[in-house]
């Protein structure tokens, strides 16, 4: 908690906790606040948001400067409610405000939760999944850009927005992925999705290099270490640096992994094991991220997965992911969850296994071809623009499915 406590104390806040406020639990006592000009030592949307919210009650101007752009949900919310805000490059400013009127607000579906199901479809032969009503804020969707560069068969459309937040759908189909060198400027736009990116990299041919991971050392677990240890347990060659991972993919073998008491690690490795089967040992906490995940059997069967969780409710105990032998459904459709409402897929036979090779994209690797569904997609030099999707229109499975579609900006 020290990264939040230190600048708040500089604004006049009174905060006490273990190890001089570095560890929770914390005791916060009300005190007059003063504005602060603060440069984030590590990109963090959470710290930026904490200081901007405190700045609404502080005397003078509060300014936060970011080393690289991070998620901007708080800035969009400020604009929606008419709160004071100035954005100049990587500097964001606010100041004290008076009462402001209430407004209705719809929170889009969480992209970080959707990412597990998208990657699950990409690595599981014969799979297709559509996620609807998901937030597609360009400061959140760096994972889509990287997966496209890896050759993922992905489509997405922005259909509407709420409070300035783009909302739409994403479709993923099983793909033969290749390794890439990730642009470090994209990491702040996908920091929570790195574990599931590592799942995709384990099944990609060639080498994937993921830099800029210092923030992951201080999440719910040391995620850099957790990813490296679990991938090695599944036979994947991994190099671990202070703030980077180098993963040499090509597939995993069945095995046992630990979730390190971290919900994202638990779910990412449930995804890794879909094609071959694995055991997640001990308390995983997957209920923290996706309540009821262990009970969503119809969704998991759409990927050809049988998963058993034993132990206490809420993610404790032992989880097992095993491939299912499933008969095709009439019309080649994917199974739908009880109660309906889920998207329909096209089904089809599994794609052929990978061949050898697959040079990494990035320094020393070949340049990718032009973007497009199922083809490689170059990583942009500057992440602000966000990933490119398809133009507006109906979601998959509705009117217009299979019609020619033109590329457009997301």
Order of alpha helices (4+ residues) and beta strands (2+ residues): alpha-beta-alpha-beta-beta-beta-alpha-beta-beta-alpha-beta-beta-alpha-beta-alpha-beta-beta-alpha-beta-alpha-beta-beta-beta-alpha-beta-alpha-alpha-beta-beta
